[in-house]
Amino acid sequence: MYSDALVQLLTATAELGALGPSMSDSDVDALMERVPNVFRGVVSTDHRFTAKQRKAIVTKFHDSGRRSPPTRSFSSIGPGRPQTGADGNRISRWLLPSDHRYYATKRDAQLVEIKYFLQALSFEGAPPIEDVELRTAFFWLLDHEVSPGAYLDPIMRRPFEFEAFMASPRIVTSGHFVPLARGGRHEPANTFLMLDRSNTLQSDLKFGEFLALIDDIVRRQAEIGIFPDPDELPADEFLEQDAR
């Protein structure tokens, strides 16, 4: 049972989502304030998950949505690659030069982060959202309902396990159909959540290039009499674990 405050939040979020892609920038700002709280509120109704876990996911999506990756190779504070905003190396993407590969407009960066929260609530085993209007209000952004099991990994077409994700956020990463290193932009149409194993497989290939490469490998192997054996498919646990 949802609290009155959560019901009001879900209703307000659904009303904003129903405005669709033509919503104003101020509407996007308001949505950005609400959606992380929707995630926190809905997940908090499931007692499998702790406040610490919820906070870790909110931070993860902030870092992969609005904030840039590290822009320098080494930390000015201590040894190693910088990871925190204390170095000034992770900033809001729209504050970067517009020709920087990590740049995104404020609107796009916020919509990407919103998309990530809603995709996560569409993982298999996620706490279901009771508000029917909210479940359908973001089809324009997601191409699916905000409903457990509705979202699959784009590369392997496998479901994400929400409970495993909450326990180990690194098994899921953000991805781009056209990687930023190849000229892609950080915008909703080019971004998605993916299993870490899929990210490793795709690397810096464009999505279409990756699929064509897999097809080419299978064809070339077939030419020398080697064919895929379905019995040799790796176990799900192996495919869905952190590949690093």
C-alpha positions in Angstrom: 0.0 0.0 0.0 1.4 3.4 -1.0 1.4 6.4 1.3 -0.6 9.4 0.3 2.6 11.3 -0.5 3.8 8.6 -2.9 0.4 8.4 -4.6 0.5 12.1 -5.2 4.1 11.9 -6.5 3.2 9.1 -8.9 0.1 11.0 -10.2 2.1 14.2 -10.8 4.9 12.3 -12.5 2.4 10.6 -14.8 0.8 13.9 -15.7 4.2 15.3 -16.7 5.1 12.1 -18.7 1.8 12.3 -20.6 3.0 15.7 -22.0 5.3 13.6 -24.2 8.5 14.7 -26.0 7.2 18.2 -26.7 7.2 19.1 -23.0 8.9 22.3 -22.1 12.4 22.5 -20.5 10.8 23.5 -17.2 8.7 20.4 -17.4 11.8 18.3 -17.9 13.4 20.0 -14.9 10.3 19.2 -12.8 10.4 15.6 -14.0 14.0 15.3 -13.1 13.1 16.3 -9.5 10.4 13.7 -9.3 11.6 10.6 -11.0 14.5 9.7 -8.6 11.9 10.1 -5.8 9.5 7.8 -7.6 12.4 5.2 -7.8 13.2 5.7 -4.1 9.5 5.6 -3.1 8.5 2.5 -5.1 11.6 0.5 -4.2 11.2 1.4 -0.5 7.9 -0.5 -0.5 9.9 -3.6 -1.1 11.7 -4.6 2.1 14.3 -6.6 0.3 16.2 -3.4 -0.4 17.9 -1.0 2.0 18.2 2.7 2.0 21.9 2.3 1.2 21.2 0.3 -1.9 18.6 2.8 -3.1 21.1 5.6 -2.6 23.8 3.8 -4.5 21.5 3.4 -7.5 20.5 7.1 -7.5 24.1 8.1 -7.4 24.9 5.6 -10.2 22.3 7.1 -12.5 23.3 10.6 -11.6 26.8 9.8 -12.6 25.9 8.1 -15.9 23.0 10.5 -16.8 23.7 14.2 -16.0 27.3 14.1 -15.0 30.2 13.4 -17.3 32.7 10.6 -16.9 36.1 11.6 -15.5 37.6 14.2 -17.9 41.2 13.6 -16.8 43.3 10.5 -16.6 44.8 11.1 -13.1 43.5 12.6 -9.9 44.9 15.8 -8.5 44.0 14.7 -5.0 45.7 11.3 -4.9 46.9 8.3 -7.0 44.6 6.7 -9.5 41.9 7.8 -11.9 39.7 10.6 -10.6 36.1 9.5 -9.9 34.5 12.1 -7.7 33.4 15.7 -8.2 36.0 16.9 -5.7 38.5 17.0 -8.5 36.3 19.1 -10.6 36.6 16.4 -13.3 33.0 15.1 -13.2 30.6 18.0 -14.0 27.2 18.5 -15.5 27.6 17.6 -19.1 26.1 20.8 -20.4 28.9 22.8 -18.8 31.5 21.1 -21.1 32.4 22.7 -24.4 29.7 21.8 -27.0 32.3 19.9 -29.1 33.4 17.7 -26.2 32.5 14.1 -26.7 30.8 14.0 -23.2 28.7 17.1 -23.9 25.0 17.0 -23.8 22.3 19.6 -23.5 20.8 19.9 -20.0 17.5 18.7 -21.4 19.0 15.6 -23.1 21.2 14.7 -20.1 18.2 14.9 -17.8 16.0 12.8 -20.1 18.7 10.2 -20.3 18.9 9.9 -16.5 15.1 9.8 -16.3 15.1 7.0 -18.9 17.6 5.0 -16.8 15.5 5.2 -13.7 12.4 4.0 -15.6 14.3 1.3 -17.4 15.5 0.0 -14.0 11.9 -0.1 -12.8 11.2 -2.3 -15.8 13.8 -4.9 -14.8 12.5 -8.4 -14.0 11.6 -8.6 -10.4 11.3 -4.9 -9.9 8.6 -3.7 -7.4 5.5 -3.1 -9.6 4.1 0.4 -10.0 0.5 0.5 -9.0 -0.3 3.7 -10.9 -1.5 2.6 -14.3 -1.2 6.0 -15.9 2.5 6.2 -14.9 3.2 2.8 -16.3 2.1 3.9 -19.8 3.0 7.6 -19.7 6.6 7.2 -20.9 6.2 4.9 -23.9 7.5 7.8 -26.0 10.8 7.7 -24.1 11.2 3.9 -23.4 9.2 2.1 -26.2 7.7 -0.1 -23.5 5.7 0.2 -20.3 7.2 0.8 -16.9 6.5 -2.7 -15.8 8.6 -5.5 -14.3 10.2 -7.6 -17.1 9.3 -5.2 -19.9 12.9 -4.2 -20.6 15.6 -6.5 -22.0 19.3 -6.0 -22.6 19.6 -4.6 -26.2 22.6 -6.8 -27.1 21.8 -10.2 -25.7 18.0 -9.7 -25.4 18.1 -11.1 -21.8 16.2 -9.8 -18.8 17.9 -7.9 -16.0 17.4 -9.2 -12.5 16.4 -6.3 -10.4 17.4 -7.9 -7.1 20.9 -8.8 -8.5 21.3 -5.2 -9.8 20.4 -3.7 -6.4 22.9 -6.0 -4.7 25.7 -5.3 -7.3 25.0 -2.1 -9.4 28.1 -2.7 -11.5 26.5 -5.6 -13.4 24.5 -2.9 -15.3 26.1 -0.1 -17.3 25.0 2.7 -19.5 25.5 2.2 -23.3 25.2 4.0 -26.6 24.0 2.7 -29.9 26.7 4.9 -31.5 29.5 5.1 -28.8 30.6 8.6 -27.8 34.1 7.8 -29.0 32.6 7.2 -32.4 30.7 10.5 -32.6 27.5 9.4 -30.9 25.7 11.9 -28.7 24.5 11.5 -25.1 20.8 11.8 -25.9 17.7 9.6 -25.2 17.5 8.0 -28.7 21.2 6.9 -28.4 21.3 5.6 -24.8 20.2 2.6 -22.9 21.1 0.4 -19.9 22.9 -2.8 -20.7 24.4 -5.8 -18.9 28.1 -5.2 -18.2 28.9 -8.4 -20.2 27.1 -6.8 -23.2 29.1 -3.6 -22.8 32.3 -5.6 -22.9 31.2 -7.4 -26.1 30.1 -4.3 -27.9 33.2 -2.2 -26.8 33.5 0.8 -29.1 31.6 -0.7 -32.0 28.4 0.9 -33.2 25.4 -1.3 -32.5 24.9 -2.2 -36.2 28.6 -2.9 -36.6 28.6 -5.3 -33.6 25.6 -7.3 -35.0 27.2 -7.4 -38.4 30.5 -8.6 -36.9 28.8 -11.4 -35.0 27.0 -12.5 -38.2 30.3 -12.3 -40.1 32.1 -14.4 -37.5 29.4 -17.1 -37.7 29.6 -17.1 -41.5 33.4 -17.4 -41.6 33.4 -20.2 -39.1 30.8 -22.0 -41.1 33.0 -21.8 -44.1 35.5 -24.0 -42.3 32.9 -26.4 -40.9 32.4 -24.9 -37.5 28.9 -24.2 -36.4 27.4 -22.8 -33.2 26.4 -25.5 -30.7 23.5 -24.3 -28.5 24.7 -26.8 -25.8 27.8 -24.7 -25.4 26.0 -21.5 -24.6 27.5 -20.0 -21.3 25.4 -20.2 -18.2 23.1 -17.3 -17.5 25.0 -16.4 -14.4 28.2 -16.0 -16.4 26.6 -13.9 -19.1 24.9 -11.6 -16.5 27.8 -11.1 -14.1 30.3 -8.1 -14.0 32.7 -8.9 -16.8 35.5 -6.8 -15.5 
